[in-house]
């Protein structure tokens, strides 16, 4: 991982220390993360088609303001990342949203699916399109809109499958173009991007919870999609990362498997399995272990 991303290791140590002693408040952990992303902290030293080859996130948008979501974390927080990481994360966020939407469609819950398929075209793509030329990626707004239109009309069947496949193909091409800029650094780049996806998922999960209950299913479903896409991203470069440091990679896999337990299905559980502070701590631990795989 790059030196500029080592800043989060300091946050990881902070979160882990808090978890080992008194419980670390989710809000405090999130504020610290947002300050680091804004550069205000001193550095201490359902478907495989949906997941594609990897891809990442853009939901870091929940800084603390009187207990409510703000503008420094979550998806908007992706803007503070290096351009190539931000691009990868935005592609992954789109995949995560569509993964959640498609899973809900498969359950015939078109109403719940709609916000997830609209978000990529209405918000994420506006930021992403500014980077398309930099990475020699063809525009794919029409594909996103066509797919969203079918979900809005609750139209499944062959048209739905074709439209979704068109979006996935566009994302695959974007990923392939990005990959050409990294070469041998690709596995580490993907791992770093996946960790950023997990941070965004943590913010979304936190925004979904109130009084230890999930009160915002959409935010929970976003986090569910982002975590599963991050997992598949890491899986896509598992062989290479394992060769670098088998012990550290096994730690990452083990901790990620434990993190995923908080997101068993796209449908929110009746009661939370992990609180937000634990999620932030889990992600910090994963990032610490991933530091040996740069």
Buried (B, 14 or more C-beta within 10 A) or exposed (E): BEEEBBBBBBBBEBBBEBBEEEEBBBBBBBBBBBBBBEEEBEEEEBEEBBBBBBBBBBBBBBBBEEEEBBEBBBBBBBBBBEEBBBBBBBBBBBBBBBBBBBBBBEBEBBEBBBBBBBBBBEBBBEBBBEBBEEBEBEEBBEBBBBBBBBBEEEEBEEBBEEBBEBBBBBBBBBBEBBBEBBEEEBBBBBBBBBBBBBBBBBBBBBBBBEEEEBEBBBBBBBBBBBBBBBBBBBBBBBEBBBEBBEEBBEBBBEBBEBBBEBBEEBBBEEEBEBBBBBBBBBBBBBBBBBBBBB
